[in-house]
Amino acid sequence: MSDQSFEKALAELENIVDKMEKGGLALNDSLALFEKGVKLARFLREELGKAEKKIDILLKDEKGEIKEVPYELTEEEEKMPKKQEAPDSDDNNSLPF
């Protein structure tokens, strides 16, 4: 799965979720899709972790300490509709897999 891009993996996971939400699948098909979805979710989480580490490295100052850099939205981003966020959970890092 390492040869797959983040964007393709995310699209594939979204497709799996859509199929499973629609229902009507045989048990074996549902289990196969669930297993693939778990693998994709793990891959995506790993890729996000790598990106976060790269960002931390890029934001370190001369002393090796991470300095906060405020993120400012571009005009285009400000015009984009906001996505509805899921309610906060006790542990944002907890996935069932």
C-alpha positions, -999 to 999 in steps of 0.1 A, spaced: 0 0 0 30 23 3 30 29 -34 -5 44 -31 -9 82 -27 -27 96 3 -54 112 -19 -62 79 -37 -62 60 -4 -86 85 11 -109 84 -19 -109 46 -17 -118 46 20 -146 71 14 -159 48 -14 -158 18 10 -177 38 37 -203 48 11 -208 11 0 -211 -1 36 -235 27 46 -258 18 17 -260 -18 30 -273 -47 11 -239 -64 10 -233 -101 18 -216 -107 52 -183 -118 35 -183 -88 12 -189 -65 42 -161 -81 62 -137 -78 32 -145 -42 27 -142 -35 65 -107 -52 65 -96 -31 35 -110 0 52 -90 -7 83 -58 -11 63 -65 21 45 -72 40 77 -40 28 92 -20 38 61 -37 72 62 -29 77 98 7 67 93 10 92 63 -4 120 84 20 112 112 49 114 87 37 147 75 33 161 110 69 151 118 81 169 87 62 200 97 77 198 132 112 197 117 105 226 94 92 247 122 122 242 146 143 272 153 181 274 157 180 259 192 160 229 180 128 241 197 95 242 178 83 277 174 46 283 168 38 299 135 2 311 132 -17 298 101 -35 325 82 -62 316 57 -60 328 22 -89 347 6 -99 315 -13 -99 294 19 -120 319 37 -147 317 10 -149 279 11 -178 265 30 -168 250 63 -171 212 69 -193 201 97 -171 187 124 -178 156 144 -185 160 181 -154 159 202 -146 125 218 -126 119 249 -96 107 229 -93 121 193 -65 95 186 -86 65 194 -97 44 164 -114 11 168 -85 -5 148 
